[in-house]
Amino acid sequence: MIADFVRDIGTGYGTYIVWNKSFENGRNSDIGSLHPEYAELFASINEHTFDLMDIFKNNLYFHPDFGGSASIKKVLPVLTDISYKDLAVGDGGIATDLLQKIIS
């Protein structure tokens, strides 16, 4: 699966847009530690990552319905018609467990 990801993204340059950069970059660092042959690529991805949450965390865009939160669970339903409540799996821990079952 990592090889497929690497094939699909190419050299790792560009901008990677995420929500919660510290979490995502931590996972990339974990992958680099577990698979040293990809460590340089995932370090490059981390260097080129933009955290979309910063826009909301720094109040560059705000809405009263965010309730003072920059959580995607609060922001997403205000800006779109998508809500975590409507997802079959709306909890990250459960999603992780399900992913482990899929890849095992």
C-alpha positions in Angstrom: 0.0 0.0 0.0 2.8 2.4 0.8 4.4 1.7 -2.6 1.1 2.5 -4.3 0.9 5.8 -2.5 4.4 6.7 -3.4 3.8 5.8 -7.0 0.6 7.9 -7.1 2.2 11.0 -5.6 5.5 10.9 -7.4 8.4 12.7 -5.8 6.6 14.1 -2.8 6.8 17.7 -3.8 3.8 20.0 -3.9 1.5 21.0 -1.1 -0.4 18.6 1.0 -3.5 19.9 2.6 -4.6 18.3 5.8 -6.7 19.0 8.9 -4.6 18.7 12.0 -1.1 18.8 10.7 0.5 17.7 13.9 -1.5 14.4 13.9 -1.0 13.8 10.1 2.8 14.6 10.2 3.1 12.3 13.2 1.7 9.4 11.2 4.0 10.3 8.3 7.0 10.2 10.7 5.8 6.9 12.1 5.7 5.5 8.5 9.2 6.8 7.9 10.4 5.1 11.1 8.7 1.8 10.3 9.8 1.9 6.6 13.2 3.7 6.4 13.2 3.4 2.6 10.4 6.0 2.6 11.6 8.2 5.5 13.0 10.9 3.2 9.8 11.1 1.1 7.5 11.3 4.2 9.8 13.9 5.8 9.5 16.0 2.5 5.7 15.6 2.7 5.7 16.9 6.3 7.8 19.9 5.2 5.2 20.7 2.5 2.0 20.2 4.5 -0.5 23.0 5.0 -2.9 22.8 7.9 -6.4 23.9 6.8 -7.4 24.0 10.5 -5.1 27.0 11.1 -7.5 29.2 9.2 -10.2 28.4 11.8 -7.9 28.1 14.8 -6.5 31.5 14.2 -9.9 33.0 13.6 -9.1 34.0 10.0 -12.6 32.6 9.3 -15.1 32.2 12.0 -18.8 31.6 12.5 -20.8 31.6 15.7 -22.0 28.0 15.0 -18.4 26.8 15.3 -18.9 27.3 19.0 -15.4 28.6 19.4 -14.0 25.3 18.1 -11.7 24.7 15.1 -12.6 21.0 15.1 -13.6 19.6 11.7 -16.6 18.1 13.4 -17.8 21.6 14.2 -16.6 23.5 11.1 -17.6 21.0 8.3 -21.4 21.0 8.9 -21.4 24.8 9.0 -19.6 25.2 5.7 -21.1 22.2 3.9 -24.0 19.9 4.0 -21.7 17.2 5.4 -21.8 16.1 9.0 -19.9 13.5 11.0 -23.3 12.5 12.4 -24.3 11.3 9.0 -21.2 9.1 8.4 -21.3 5.4 9.0 -18.1 5.8 10.9 -17.8 9.2 12.6 -15.2 8.4 15.2 -11.4 8.3 14.5 -10.8 5.4 16.9 -13.4 3.2 15.4 -12.1 4.1 11.9 -8.6 3.1 12.9 -9.9 -0.2 14.3 -11.9 -0.9 11.1 -8.8 -0.1 8.9 -6.7 -2.6 10.9 -9.3 -5.3 10.2 -9.4 -4.5 6.5 -5.6 -4.6 6.1 -5.0 -7.6 8.4 
